[in-house]
């Protein structure tokens, strides 16, 4: 499977601009599967340090989900991207996946919101395991990484690819060694779409990568590159 990771820059309250950038990038993408970073359409935190995404909440079939489905269909790819999901009074840090026909194939609510995500209700469902183009794929989001070995050992062992959207915040970036160790331990390739510097600049941004099932880097995004591509499996 050809995988494309788009390292979108940090934005805030500019969903249409983010979707337009994804549309333009998909026009030149050669991946079968395209992955967007965590909360990269709404923004994860504002330039003033506001983490509250309550007001960005939309239903599962709302305009952002419909836009992602349309992009997947228009460009003939599997597309995995973020949604701030509103379900009644609850808000979830959600990851959605759509097939080349625009049908939804993935719905995952982040199980472990990071401490500043006080707006987010933890997801209760287990980590998913789905098949995309003959590849078994599971998904976890950012802070979930610290809980995966205990909570998802069987799923990781059964999967060919872990899709890992993130908005990583870390002065000493612990993400690369954690991902390498996880890949090698469970024999699973990893596609990490991390947020890039934009209107917000925070340590831990950048460095999106695709690792093979031994934890070796197939590709790492150069600063400002905006994307990374590799074949998995």
C-alpha positions as CSV (number, residue, x, y, z in Angstrom):
1,X,0.0,0.0,0.0
2,X,1.2,3.5,-0.9
3,X,0.8,5.8,2.1
4,X,0.9,9.6,2.0
5,X,1.1,11.6,5.3
6,X,0.2,15.3,5.0
7,X,1.9,17.4,7.7
8,X,-0.5,20.3,7.8
9,X,0.6,23.5,9.6
10,X,-1.1,24.5,12.8
11,X,-4.1,26.6,12.1
12,X,-6.9,28.0,14.2
13,X,-10.6,28.3,13.1
14,X,-9.7,28.1,9.4
15,X,-11.4,24.8,8.4
16,X,-12.1,25.9,4.8
17,X,-8.4,26.9,4.3
18,X,-7.3,23.5,5.7
19,X,-9.6,21.6,3.5
20,X,-8.5,23.6,0.4
21,X,-4.9,22.7,1.2
22,X,-5.8,19.0,1.5
23,X,-7.6,19.1,-1.8
24,X,-4.6,20.7,-3.5
25,X,-2.2,18.2,-2.0
26,X,-4.4,15.2,-3.0
27,X,-4.2,16.4,-6.6
28,X,-0.6,15.5,-6.6
29,X,-0.6,12.6,-4.1
30,X,0.1,9.1,-5.3
31,X,-0.9,7.3,-2.1
32,X,-3.7,4.7,-1.8
33,X,-4.1,5.9,1.8
34,X,-3.7,9.5,2.9
35,X,-3.5,10.5,6.6
36,X,-4.0,13.9,8.2
37,X,-2.8,15.1,11.6
38,X,-4.9,15.3,14.8
39,X,-7.3,18.2,14.9
40,X,-5.6,19.7,11.9
41,X,-8.7,21.1,10.3
42,X,-10.0,23.1,13.2
43,X,-6.6,23.6,15.0
44,X,-5.6,22.0,18.2
45,X,-4.7,25.1,20.2
46,X,-5.1,28.8,19.4
47,X,-2.2,31.3,19.2
48,X,-3.4,32.6,22.6
49,X,-3.2,29.1,24.2
50,X,-6.9,28.3,24.0
51,X,-7.4,24.5,23.9
52,X,-11.2,24.6,24.0
53,X,-12.6,23.1,20.9
54,X,-16.2,22.7,22.2
55,X,-17.5,25.3,19.7
56,X,-16.0,23.4,16.8
57,X,-18.1,20.3,17.4
58,X,-20.1,18.9,14.5
59,X,-22.3,15.8,14.1
60,X,-20.8,12.7,12.6
61,X,-22.6,13.5,9.3
62,X,-21.9,17.2,9.4
63,X,-20.1,19.5,6.9
64,X,-16.5,18.5,7.8
65,X,-17.3,14.7,7.5
66,X,-19.1,15.4,4.2
67,X,-16.1,17.4,3.0
68,X,-13.7,14.6,3.8
69,X,-15.9,12.0,2.1
70,X,-16.1,14.2,-1.0
71,X,-12.3,14.6,-1.1
72,X,-11.8,10.8,-0.8
73,X,-14.3,10.3,-3.6
74,X,-12.9,13.0,-5.8
75,X,-9.3,11.8,-5.6
76,X,-10.0,8.1,-5.4
77,X,-8.1,7.5,-2.1
78,X,-8.7,6.2,1.4
79,X,-8.6,9.3,3.5
80,X,-8.2,9.4,7.3
81,X,-8.8,12.8,8.9
82,X,-10.0,14.5,12.1
83,X,-13.4,15.6,13.4
84,X,-14.4,17.4,16.6
85,X,-17.5,15.3,17.0
86,X,-20.6,16.6,18.8
87,X,-22.8,13.9,20.2
88,X,-25.4,15.5,22.3
89,X,-23.6,17.5,25.0
90,X,-20.4,15.4,24.6
91,X,-17.5,16.3,22.4
92,X,-15.0,13.8,21.1
93,X,-11.6,14.0,19.5
94,X,-12.5,11.8,16.6
95,X,-10.7,10.3,13.6
96,X,-12.8,9.3,10.5
97,X,-11.8,7.3,7.5
98,X,-13.5,7.3,4.1
99,X,-13.0,5.0,1.1
100,X,-12.5,5.9,-2.5
101,X,-16.3,5.7,-3.0
102,X,-16.8,8.3,-0.2
103,X,-18.3,5.7,2.2
104,X,-17.2,6.0,5.9
105,X,-15.0,3.0,6.8
106,X,-13.6,4.3,10.2
107,X,-15.0,6.0,13.2
108,X,-12.6,6.2,16.2
109,X,-13.0,8.4,19.3
110,X,-9.6,9.1,21.0
111,X,-9.6,7.0,24.2
112,X,-7.1,9.2,26.1
113,X,-7.5,13.0,25.6
114,X,-4.4,14.8,26.8
115,X,-4.7,16.9,30.0
116,X,-5.4,20.2,28.3
117,X,-8.2,18.6,26.3
118,X,-10.7,19.2,29.1
119,X,-13.4,19.6,26.4
120,X,-13.1,16.1,25.2
121,X,-15.0,13.0,26.4
122,X,-12.8,9.9,26.3
123,X,-13.8,7.3,23.7
124,X,-15.1,4.0,25.1
125,X,-14.7,1.8,22.1
126,X,-11.6,-0.4,21.6
127,X,-8.9,0.5,19.1
128,X,-10.4,-0.5,15.7
129,X,-9.0,-3.1,13.3
130,X,-10.2,-2.6,9.7
131,X,-9.0,-3.7,6.3
132,X,-8.1,-1.1,3.6
133,X,-6.9,-2.3,0.3
134,X,-5.9,-5.7,1.7
135,X,-4.0,-4.1,4.6
136,X,-5.1,-4.5,8.2
137,X,-5.1,-1.1,9.8
138,X,-5.6,0.1,13.4
139,X,-5.7,3.7,14.7
140,X,-4.6,5.5,17.8
141,X,-4.3,9.3,18.4
142,X,-1.4,11.1,20.1
143,X,-1.6,10.6,23.9
144,X,-3.1,7.1,23.2
145,X,0.4,6.1,22.4
146,X,1.4,5.8,26.1
147,X,-1.4,3.2,26.7
148,X,-1.2,1.1,23.5
149,X,1.1,-1.7,24.7
150,X,-1.3,-2.5,27.6
151,X,-4.6,-1.8,25.9
152,X,-4.1,-3.0,22.3
153,X,-1.4,-5.7,22.2
154,X,-3.6,-8.2,20.4
155,X,-4.8,-5.5,17.9
156,X,-1.3,-4.3,17.2
157,X,-0.1,-7.8,16.7
158,X,-2.8,-8.5,14.2
159,X,-2.4,-5.2,12.3
160,X,-0.1,-4.5,9.4
161,X,-0.3,-0.7,9.9
162,X,-0.9,1.6,12.8
163,X,-2.2,5.0,11.6
164,X,-1.2,7.6,14.2
165,X,-2.4,11.2,13.9
166,X,-0.9,13.5,16.4
167,X,-0.5,17.1,17.6
168,X,2.5,16.3,19.7
169,X,3.7,18.7,22.4
170,X,7.1,17.7,23.9
171,X,10.2,19.8,24.6
172,X,12.4,16.7,24.1
173,X,10.6,14.9,21.4
174,X,10.0,11.4,22.8
175,X,7.7,10.4,19.9
176,X,10.3,8.9,17.5
177,X,11.8,6.4,20.0
178,X,8.4,5.4,21.3
179,X,7.1,4.8,17.8
180,X,10.2,2.8,16.8
181,X,10.0,0.6,19.9
182,X,6.3,0.0,19.3
183,X,6.7,-0.9,15.7
184,X,9.6,-3.4,16.4
185,X,7.8,-4.9,19.4
186,X,4.6,-5.7,17.6
187,X,5.8,-6.0,14.0
188,X,3.5,-3.3,12.8
189,X,4.3,-0.4,10.4
190,X,3.4,3.1,11.5
191,X,2.2,6.1,9.6
192,X,2.5,9.2,11.9
193,X,0.9,12.4,10.7
194,X,2.0,15.1,13.1
195,X,1.1,18.8,13.0
196,X,3.6,21.2,11.6
197,X,4.5,24.8,12.7
198,X,2.0,27.4,11.6
199,X,0.1,30.1,13.5
200,X,1.2,28.2,16.6
201,X,4.8,27.1,17.1
202,X,5.3,24.5,19.9
203,X,8.1,22.1,20.6
204,X,7.2,18.6,19.2
205,X,5.8,19.8,15.9
206,X,7.0,18.3,12.6
207,X,8.9,15.1,12.0
208,X,5.9,13.1,10.5
209,X,7.2,9.7,9.5
210,X,6.4,6.3,8.1
211,X,8.1,3.3,9.8
212,X,8.3,-0.3,8.6
213,X,7.4,-3.2,10.8
214,X,10.9,-3.3,12.3
215,X,10.8,0.3,13.4
216,X,13.1,1.5,10.6
217,X,12.2,4.8,9.0
218,X,10.9,4.5,5.4
219,X,10.5,8.3,5.2
220,X,10.6,11.3,7.5
221,X,9.2,14.7,6.6
222,X,11.8,17.4,6.1
223,X,11.0,20.8,7.8
224,X,8.5,22.6,5.7
225,X,8.0,19.7,3.2
226,X,4.4,19.2,4.2
227,X,4.2,15.6,3.3
228,X,5.9,12.2,3.3
229,X,5.3,9.1,1.2
230,X,6.3,5.5,1.4
231,X,5.1,2.0,0.5
232,X,4.1,-0.2,3.3
233,X,3.8,-4.0,3.1
